[in-house]
Amino acid sequence: MSGSPNAGPGLTVIPFGPQHPVLPEPLHFDLTLQDEKVVDAIPQIGYIHRGLEMLVEKRDFTDYVHVAERICGICSFMHGMGYCEAIETIMDLTVPDRGRWLRTFWCELERVHSHLMWLGLAADAFGFENLFHATWRAREIVLDVAEETAGGRVIYGSCIVGGTSTNPENETLDRCVKELSKVRAETIRLAEVFIGEPTVRHRLEKVGVLGRGKAYALGAVGPMLRASGVDYDMRRKGYEAYPELTFATMVETSGDCMARAKVRIREIDESLRLLGEIVARMPGGPVAVPVKGAPEGEGWVRVEQPRGEALYFVRANGKRNPERFRVRTPTFANIPAMVEVMVGSQLADVPTIILTIDPCISCTER
């Protein structure tokens, strides 16, 4: 990948984005083409930079959770939780068991929500409007469960330093699991339609192939990495209630767009199963511990968001406002791999490749 577009002999440079039907957020590429083949791709970001990390210097460390959640609406809970875990590491706080299990419940609920949204957007991009609407009808049930258990449909607001601010009744959780069983049955049906459709297979199979070695070397994360045959999932590193749960990591080996789609679809089913296990084994007791004083020191944590591994770093000096907050988001980590699979592809396949990476520019730019 060169540093600037070069139209040399027989080459053409065209812009892709920042406005495009497959891009819900602004992302720009300068694509260098030889006929219809992409020979170079140069990404440009920075259209929606909001300076959220800088705000940590001006907010009380307990209030900043609400800012962290707004890094991204789709991964809002995990962003807030990642920040809270970093602060809790610094202050040596131990979240009660029920608080940890509730956090894990909302993490998996958010994973289902994110993947269903991606499936609907992908179907819409292929022109399958009926599949798009069916997918988002199923997603509405997930959002209703989030609202009933956490208090919000997109920005949950339920994670605080030291635990959770809401404590849904066990009867409520049981009722929500029954509702989610409808989502699981519907997702299985929709997945068969999506994966078995000849047009979809033609657009996804053997397109945007990322080999195992390249995926690892370029630092790809999440479904992008696992679709290339690398069994890597931060949930196995043991945060919140995951060490006490049994779950499978979804891995495909072909490394193409279809493999990335299959990983996400299989993760929806596994997360829905995991939600049932979490509720069945939900412990009792308090959901938060008192927080006294202010953090002093450094803390960093890694969590597995729907799009992949995210890293959170906080440095504090004993005052109410921390000195530094830094996030390494999954899309930021996947951009080098996204450029890698674009080069050598056909121009018509570029939107499909971008879709199967599921980029979140709001997370990337913060």
LOMAR-14214 format. One line per 8 residues: their letters; for each residue x, y, z of C-alpha. Coordinates in steps of 0.5 Angstrom, whole numbers, plus 500, padded with zeros to 3 digits. Layout:
BEGIN
a	X/Y/Z  ...
END
This chain:
BEGIN
msgspnag	500/500/500  503/507/498  503/513/502  499/517/496  495/515/490  499/514/484  495/514/477  501/512/473
pgltvipf	501/509/466  494/505/465  492/506/472  486/510/475  485/513/481  477/514/484  474/516/490  470/511/494
gpqhpvlp	466/514/500  465/518/504  458/518/502  456/511/499  450/506/500  454/501/504  457/506/509  453/508/515
eplhfdlt	458/512/517  463/516/513  470/513/511  474/514/504  478/510/500  483/512/494  482/506/490  488/505/484
lqdekvvd	485/501/479  488/497/473  481/496/469  477/493/474  482/491/479  484/494/485  492/495/485  492/500/491
aipqigyi	487/502/497  489/508/501  484/509/507  482/516/510  479/517/516  477/523/521  471/526/519  467/525/525
hrglemlv	473/525/530  469/528/537  475/528/542  472/523/547  478/521/550  480/528/552  474/529/556  476/524/561
ekrdftdy	480/530/564  474/534/565  469/529/568  469/526/574  471/518/574  465/516/576  461/520/571  466/519/565
vhvaeric	462/512/564  457/515/560  461/518/555  465/512/554  458/509/553  457/514/547  464/512/543  459/507/539
gicsfmhg	452/506/540  452/499/538  458/497/543  456/502/548  455/497/554  462/494/553  465/501/552  463/503/558
mgyceaie	464/496/562  471/496/559  473/503/562  470/501/569  474/495/569  480/499/568  478/504/573  476/498/578
timdltvp	483/495/576  487/501/579  482/502/585  483/494/586  475/493/587  472/487/586  465/487/583  460/482/586
drgrwlrt	458/476/583  451/478/581  454/484/578  459/480/574  454/475/571  449/481/569  455/485/566  456/478/562
fwcelerv	449/478/560  449/485/557  455/483/553  452/477/550  446/481/549  450/486/545  453/481/541  447/479/538
hshlmwlg	444/486/537  450/488/533  451/481/529  443/482/527  444/489/525  450/487/521  446/481/518  440/486/516
laadafgf	445/491/513  448/486/509  442/483/506  439/490/504  446/491/501  445/485/496  437/488/495  434/483/500
enlfhatw	429/487/503  425/482/506  431/479/509  433/486/512  426/487/515  425/480/518  432/480/521  431/487/524
rareivld	424/485/527  428/479/530  433/485/533  427/489/536  426/483/541  433/484/543  433/491/544  426/490/548
vaeetagg	430/485/552  435/490/553  430/496/555  427/491/560  433/489/564  438/495/563  433/501/562  436/503/555
rviygsci	435/500/548  442/503/545  445/506/551  444/502/557  447/506/562  447/500/567  454/499/568  458/503/573
vggtstnp	464/503/577  464/498/582  458/494/579  451/495/575  446/500/577  440/496/575  438/489/578  433/486/574
enetldrc	429/481/578  430/473/576  423/473/574  424/478/569  430/475/566  427/468/565  421/472/561  426/475/557
vkelskvr	430/468/556  423/466/553  423/471/548  430/470/546  428/463/544  424/466/539  430/470/536  434/464/536
aetirlae	429/460/532  428/466/527  435/467/526  436/459/524  431/460/519  434/467/516  441/464/516  439/458/512
vfigeptv	436/463/507  442/468/507  447/463/506  444/458/502  442/463/497  446/463/490  446/470/489  449/471/496
rhrlekvg	454/465/495  456/468/488  458/475/492  461/472/498  465/466/496  472/466/494  472/474/495  476/478/499
vlgrgkay	480/472/502  485/473/508  490/468/509  491/465/516  498/468/516  496/475/514  491/475/519  495/474/524
algavgpm	501/478/522  496/484/520  493/484/527  486/483/525  481/481/531  474/478/532  470/475/526  475/478/521
lrasgvdy	481/474/525  477/467/526  474/467/519  481/466/517  482/460/522  485/463/528  482/461/534  483/467/538
dmrrkgye	477/470/543  479/475/549  473/472/553  477/466/554  482/470/558  477/471/563  474/477/565  467/478/568
aypeltfa	463/471/569  466/468/562  471/463/566  465/460/569  461/459/563  462/454/557  462/457/550  465/455/543
tmvetsgd	469/460/539  466/460/532  472/459/527  472/458/519  478/457/515  477/459/508  478/467/510  473/470/505
cmarakvr	467/474/506  463/468/506  467/465/512  466/472/516  459/472/515  458/465/517  462/466/524  458/472/525
ireidesl	451/468/524  454/462/528  456/467/534  449/469/534  446/462/536  452/461/541  451/467/544  443/466/545
rllgeiva	445/459/548  450/463/553  444/468/555  440/462/557  446/459/561  447/465/564  440/466/567  439/459/569
rmpggpva	446/460/573  445/467/575  447/468/583  444/472/588  446/478/592  448/485/591  450/488/584  455/493/586
vpvkgape	460/495/591  461/502/594  467/506/591  471/511/596  476/516/594  479/517/587  484/512/582  491/513/582
gegwvrve	495/509/578  495/505/571  490/500/569  488/497/562  484/491/560  482/487/554  475/485/552  472/482/546
qprgealy	467/486/543  462/484/537  467/486/532  473/484/536  478/485/541  478/492/544  483/495/549  482/500/554
fvrangkr	487/504/558  487/509/564  492/513/567  490/517/574  493/521/579  489/521/585  484/526/583  477/526/581
nperfrvr	479/527/574  483/522/571  489/524/566  489/519/560  484/515/557  485/511/551  481/506/547  484/501/541
tptfanip	478/499/538  476/493/533  475/497/527  482/501/528  485/494/528  482/491/522  483/497/517  490/494/515
amvevmvg	487/487/514  481/491/510  486/494/505  490/488/504  484/484/502  482/490/497  488/490/493  487/485/488
sqladvpt	480/485/488  475/487/483  472/494/484  465/491/484  467/487/490  469/493/495  463/494/498  462/487/500
iiltidpc	469/487/503  467/493/507  461/490/509  463/483/511  469/487/516  463/491/519  467/497/520  465/502/526
iscter	468/509/524  464/512/530  469/507/535  475/508/530  475/516/531  472/517/538
END
